[in-house]
Amino acid sequence: MISNYSGFVKPVAMAVLLAGTLAISPAFGQSADEELRALRKDMEALRASQVEMQKTLQVVKDILMGKQPPMEDVYISTAGAHSLGDTKAKVLLVEFSDYQCPYCGRYANDTFSKLIDSYVKTGKVRYALRNFPIQQLHPLAEKAAEAAECAGDQGRYWEMHERLFKNQQALDVKEMPGHAVALGLDQAKFQQCFDSGKFAAKVIGDVADGTKLKVSGTPMFYFGYPDDKDPSKLKAVKLLSGAQPLNAFTEILDELLNPAKKEVAAP
């Protein structure tokens, strides 16, 4: 941890020394006083940023170690997100996904359909998906997400979602018209939507929301209950990261669907 901030140590130490020198100098005047206040403000901002960075790193560390990070007041909007299942389902699950991510592909091809059959089609869980293409690692993922959204314009979002994950080796922009043809989409409408970048802002907005939530990788899953005041929002209580085995999901979902009753102490 120290190595991350070693570059700040000498500048901060020199600033403190300079501040002390100015404060006792006979020539210390109004302008120097203003500079000192500005310096103190910058130092406070630096300390605050270090604290925030430490919190973020701790969350990432907890996730990598398989620990449940703190989930206090974590609300995730599903407004505008594609979803499956009964809107009145007791439990809500939100996934952040990247079409070029190999772990997302493994989850989509091995586990997703089993969860849908057991929990979503039975009315127990509503499943929503948010886009989180990691551009630095997966340069094709953002446009793939836009292609899926354009397919959604014609009511075939989940079909395109499935097709892209089954064909992760064919995610280049030039491949998208072929995927649209294979799904029987109106080719002209799809191409116009895709070429215009109609859903670029939506994809970028999903990424921004995920970044605020400190989504550190994909796939990332948030489990919880619909908010009482706004059912389109998830009140998250559990988090799962990566292409986990099916039982990792069922354990969380079963616990949320049938929470253990708290024992009441005898008077």
C-alpha positions as a Python dict, from the first residue, in 0.01 Angstrom:
ca = {
    (1, 'M'): (0, 0, 0),
    (2, 'I'): (283, 242, 83),
    (3, 'S'): (430, 203, -264),
    (4, 'N'): (107, 337, -414),
    (5, 'Y'): (150, 671, -239),
    (6, 'S'): (525, 702, -207),
    (7, 'G'): (522, 964, -482),
    (8, 'F'): (321, 1193, -252),
    (9, 'V'): (538, 1164, 57),
    (10, 'K'): (818, 1407, -31),
    (11, 'P'): (590, 1675, -183),
    (12, 'V'): (360, 1665, 121),
    (13, 'A'): (654, 1676, 363),
    (14, 'M'): (804, 1974, 180),
    (15, 'A'): (466, 2145, 180),
    (16, 'V'): (434, 2103, 556),
    (17, 'L'): (786, 2235, 609),
    (18, 'L'): (719, 2531, 382),
    (19, 'A'): (393, 2606, 562),
    (20, 'G'): (576, 2611, 898),
    (21, 'T'): (849, 2836, 762),
    (22, 'L'): (598, 3082, 618),
    (23, 'A'): (402, 3090, 940),
    (24, 'I'): (701, 3204, 1150),
    (25, 'S'): (855, 3430, 889),
    (26, 'P'): (841, 3808, 962),
    (27, 'A'): (754, 3861, 598),
    (28, 'F'): (453, 3637, 630),
    (29, 'G'): (165, 3840, 485),
    (30, 'Q'): (-187, 3817, 351),
    (31, 'S'): (-91, 3652, 21),
    (32, 'A'): (114, 3389, 199),
    (33, 'D'): (-176, 3324, 436),
    (34, 'E'): (-404, 3261, 139),
    (35, 'E'): (-149, 3026, -11),
    (36, 'L'): (-128, 2839, 318),
    (37, 'R'): (-507, 2796, 330),
    (38, 'A'): (-504, 2670, -28),
    (39, 'L'): (-223, 2430, 60),
    (40, 'R'): (-416, 2296, 359),
    (41, 'K'): (-722, 2248, 138),
    (42, 'D'): (-517, 2053, -117),
    (43, 'M'): (-372, 1835, 159),
    (44, 'E'): (-720, 1759, 294),
    (45, 'A'): (-836, 1664, -56),
    (46, 'L'): (-532, 1437, -92),
    (47, 'R'): (-605, 1263, 237),
    (48, 'A'): (-972, 1217, 138),
    (49, 'S'): (-876, 1065, -199),
    (50, 'Q'): (-636, 826, -26),
    (51, 'V'): (-908, 710, 213),
    (52, 'E'): (-1151, 654, -76),
    (53, 'M'): (-889, 463, -274),
    (54, 'Q'): (-815, 243, 27),
    (55, 'K'): (-1187, 163, 60),
    (56, 'T'): (-1211, 72, -309),
    (57, 'L'): (-902, -150, -291),
    (58, 'Q'): (-1043, -324, 16),
    (59, 'V'): (-1370, -401, -167),
    (60, 'V'): (-1176, -546, -461),
    (61, 'K'): (-960, -749, -222),
    (62, 'D'): (-1267, -886, -43),
    (63, 'I'): (-1423, -991, -373),
    (64, 'L'): (-1103, -1164, -488),
    (65, 'M'): (-1083, -1343, -152),
    (66, 'G'): (-1444, -1457, -185),
    (67, 'K'): (-1565, -1236, 99),
    (68, 'Q'): (-1893, -1049, 99),
    (69, 'P'): (-1819, -675, 76),
    (70, 'P'): (-2036, -429, 271),
    (71, 'M'): (-2377, -383, 109),
    (72, 'E'): (-2517, -90, 302),
    (73, 'D'): (-2757, 130, 103),
    (74, 'V'): (-2669, -25, -233),
    (75, 'Y'): (-2951, 45, -477),
    (76, 'I'): (-2933, -45, -846),
    (77, 'S'): (-3178, 82, -1105),
    (78, 'T'): (-3321, -159, -1362),
    (79, 'A'): (-3515, 113, -1543),
    (80, 'G'): (-3451, 65, -1914),
    (81, 'A'): (-3265, -260, -1857),
    (82, 'H'): (-3377, -578, -2031),
    (83, 'S'): (-3526, -823, -1786),
    (84, 'L'): (-3689, -1162, -1762),
    (85, 'G'): (-3949, -1284, -1517),
    (86, 'D'): (-4246, -1163, -1319),
    (87, 'T'): (-4222, -794, -1232),
    (88, 'K'): (-4374, -886, -894),
    (89, 'A'): (-4119, -1158, -817),
    (90, 'K'): (-3994, -1159, -460),
    (91, 'V'): (-3625, -1156, -549),
    (92, 'L'): (-3440, -944, -804),
    (93, 'L'): (-3103, -1030, -959),
    (94, 'V'): (-2899, -781, -1164),
    (95, 'E'): (-2602, -888, -1376),
    (96, 'F'): (-2331, -659, -1516),
    (97, 'S'): (-2189, -827, -1826),
    (98, 'D'): (-1934, -791, -2107),
    (99, 'Y'): (-1989, -977, -2437),
    (100, 'Q'): (-1617, -1031, -2498),
    (101, 'C'): (-1538, -1150, -2146),
    (102, 'P'): (-1456, -1525, -2143),
    (103, 'Y'): (-1593, -1566, -1789),
    (104, 'C'): (-1921, -1403, -1894),
    (105, 'G'): (-1931, -1645, -2185),
    (106, 'R'): (-1877, -1944, -1959),
    (107, 'Y'): (-2154, -1829, -1727),
    (108, 'A'): (-2393, -1748, -2014),
    (109, 'N'): (-2342, -2086, -2181),
    (110, 'D'): (-2324, -2308, -1872),
    (111, 'T'): (-2535, -2155, -1594),
    (112, 'F'): (-2767, -1879, -1717),
    (113, 'S'): (-3037, -2102, -1873),
    (114, 'K'): (-3049, -2326, -1565),
    (115, 'L'): (-3119, -2026, -1341),
    (116, 'I'): (-3384, -1902, -1580),
    (117, 'D'): (-3561, -2240, -1584),
    (118, 'S'): (-3549, -2296, -1208),
    (119, 'Y'): (-3608, -1947, -1071),
    (120, 'V'): (-3726, -1701, -1336),
    (121, 'K'): (-3981, -1905, -1531),
    (122, 'T'): (-4127, -2026, -1201),
    (123, 'G'): (-4199, -1666, -1097),
    (124, 'K'): (-3958, -1660, -804),
    (125, 'V'): (-3692, -1425, -943),
    (126, 'R'): (-3677, -1137, -1187),
    (127, 'Y'): (-3350, -1119, -1381),
    (128, 'A'): (-3216, -791, -1523),
    (129, 'L'): (-2903, -725, -1726),
    (130, 'R'): (-2683, -414, -1735),
    (131, 'N'): (-2398, -363, -1981),
    (132, 'F'): (-2042, -332, -1855),
    (133, 'P'): (-1802, -362, -2150),
    (134, 'I'): (-1445, -320, -2027),
    (135, 'Q'): (-1308, -129, -2324),
    (136, 'Q'): (-943, -150, -2222),
    (137, 'L'): (-952, -531, -2224),
    (138, 'H'): (-1235, -605, -2465),
    (139, 'P'): (-1250, -347, -2746),
    (140, 'L'): (-1529, -530, -2930),
    (141, 'A'): (-1766, -555, -2633),
    (142, 'E'): (-1917, -207, -2646),
    (143, 'K'): (-2042, -234, -3005),
    (144, 'A'): (-2159, -589, -2935),
    (145, 'A'): (-2371, -451, -2650),
    (146, 'E'): (-2515, -192, -2888),
    (147, 'A'): (-2600, -471, -3136),
    (148, 'A'): (-2790, -658, -2865),
    (149, 'E'): (-2980, -339, -2777),
    (150, 'C'): (-3067, -287, -3145),
    (151, 'A'): (-3199, -643, -3161),
    (152, 'G'): (-3406, -551, -2857),
    (153, 'D'): (-3567, -278, -3067),
    (154, 'Q'): (-3723, -562, -3264),
    (155, 'G'): (-3809, -771, -2958),
    (156, 'R'): (-3513, -1010, -2995),
    (157, 'Y'): (-3273, -888, -2728),
    (158, 'W'): (-3232, -1215, -2541),
    (159, 'E'): (-3193, -1410, -2865),
    (160, 'M'): (-2907, -1180, -2969),
    (161, 'H'): (-2766, -1197, -2617),
    (162, 'E'): (-2748, -1576, -2640),
    (163, 'R'): (-2612, -1575, -2995),
    (164, 'L'): (-2328, -1333, -2917),
    (165, 'F'): (-2213, -1541, -2622),
    (166, 'K'): (-2223, -1858, -2831),
    (167, 'N'): (-2014, -1683, -3097),
    (168, 'Q'): (-1761, -1482, -2899),
    (169, 'Q'): (-1504, -1538, -3173),
    (170, 'A'): (-1729, -1338, -3410),
    (171, 'L'): (-1786, -1007, -3232),
    (172, 'D'): (-1625, -771, -3482),
    (173, 'V'): (-1849, -492, -3610),
    (174, 'K'): (-1859, -649, -3957),
    (175, 'E'): (-2003, -969, -3807),
    (176, 'M'): (-2311, -803, -3656),
    (177, 'P'): (-2524, -788, -3974),
    (178, 'G'): (-2478, -1166, -4011),
    (179, 'H'): (-2602, -1223, -3657),
    (180, 'A'): (-2905, -1006, -3733),
    (181, 'V'): (-2982, -1209, -4047),
    (182, 'A'): (-2949, -1536, -3854),
    (183, 'L'): (-3212, -1412, -3606),
    (184, 'G'): (-3450, -1305, -3881),
    (185, 'L'): (-3436, -935, -3794),
    (186, 'D'): (-3538, -659, -4031),
    (187, 'Q'): (-3191, -599, -4174),
    (188, 'A'): (-3241, -237, -4276),
    (189, 'K'): (-3381, -135, -3936),
    (190, 'F'): (-3107, -317, -3751),
    (191, 'Q'): (-2832, -164, -3964),
    (192, 'Q'): (-2972, 187, -3926),
    (193, 'C'): (-2992, 144, -3549),
    (194, 'F'): (-2643, -3, -3524),
    (195, 'D'): (-2472, 245, -3756),
    (196, 'S'): (-2634, 546, -3587),
    (197, 'G'): (-2509, 447, -3241),
    (198, 'K'): (-2865, 477, -3111),
    (199, 'F'): (-2785, 289, -2790),
    (200, 'A'): (-2428, 407, -2734),
    (201, 'A'): (-2538, 647, -2459),
    (202, 'K'): (-2733, 372, -2283),
    (203, 'V'): (-2432, 138, -2282),
    (204, 'I'): (-2205, 416, -2155),
    (205, 'G'): (-2463, 499, -1887),
    (206, 'D'): (-2463, 138, -1768),
    (207, 'V'): (-2084, 148, -1742),
    (208, 'A'): (-2101, 472, -1544),
    (209, 'D'): (-2350, 321, -1298),
    (210, 'G'): (-2139, 9, -1262),
    (211, 'T'): (-1829, 215, -1200),
    (212, 'K'): (-2007, 401, -919),
    (213, 'L'): (-2094, 63, -768),
    (214, 'K'): (-1725, -33, -787),
    (215, 'V'): (-1789, -317, -1031),
    (216, 'S'): (-1435, -453, -1059),
    (217, 'G'): (-1485, -719, -1323),
    (218, 'T'): (-1741, -923, -1511),
    (219, 'P'): (-1968, -1099, -1473),
    (220, 'M'): (-2084, -932, -1151),
    (221, 'F'): (-2415, -1024, -988),
    (222, 'Y'): (-2618, -830, -732),
    (223, 'F'): (-2896, -1011, -544),
    (224, 'G'): (-3169, -862, -331),
    (225, 'Y'): (-3524, -738, -318),
    (226, 'P'): (-3718, -477, -514),
    (227, 'D'): (-3721, -146, -330),
    (228, 'D'): (-4055, -85, -156),
    (229, 'K'): (-4077, 272, -287),
    (230, 'D'): (-3953, 197, -640),
    (231, 'P'): (-3978, -167, -756),
    (232, 'S'): (-3754, -89, -1053),
    (233, 'K'): (-3466, -53, -808),
    (234, 'L'): (-3280, -341, -649),
    (235, 'K'): (-3199, -315, -280),
    (236, 'A'): (-2887, -530, -292),
    (237, 'V'): (-2796, -758, -5),
    (238, 'K'): (-2564, -1011, -171),
    (239, 'L'): (-2289, -998, -432),
    (240, 'L'): (-2128, -1267, -644),
    (241, 'S'): (-1841, -1222, -887),
    (242, 'G'): (-1719, -1437, -1175),
    (243, 'A'): (-1833, -1755, -1350),
    (244, 'Q'): (-1930, -1932, -1031),
    (245, 'P'): (-2081, -2283, -1024),
    (246, 'L'): (-2458, -2316, -1024),
    (247, 'N'): (-2478, -2400, -653),
    (248, 'A'): (-2320, -2063, -563),
    (249, 'F'): (-2624, -1895, -717),
    (250, 'T'): (-2884, -2135, -583),
    (251, 'E'): (-2755, -2100, -227),
    (252, 'I'): (-2797, -1723, -237),
    (253, 'L'): (-3134, -1730, -415),
    (254, 'D'): (-3278, -1997, -185),
    (255, 'E'): (-3163, -1801, 119),
    (256, 'L'): (-3331, -1484, -10),
    (257, 'L'): (-3649, -1667, -107),
    (258, 'N'): (-3670, -1847, 226),
    (259, 'P'): (-3484, -1638, 484),
    (260, 'A'): (-3420, -1805, 816),
    (261, 'K'): (-3658, -1687, 1085),
    (262, 'K'): (-3496, -1498, 1367),
    (263, 'E'): (-3544, -1663, 1703),
    (264, 'V'): (-3725, -1449, 1955),
    (265, 'A'): (-3571, -1465, 2301),
    (266, 'A'): (-3808, -1576, 2575),
    (267, 'P'): (-3914, -1297, 2812),
}
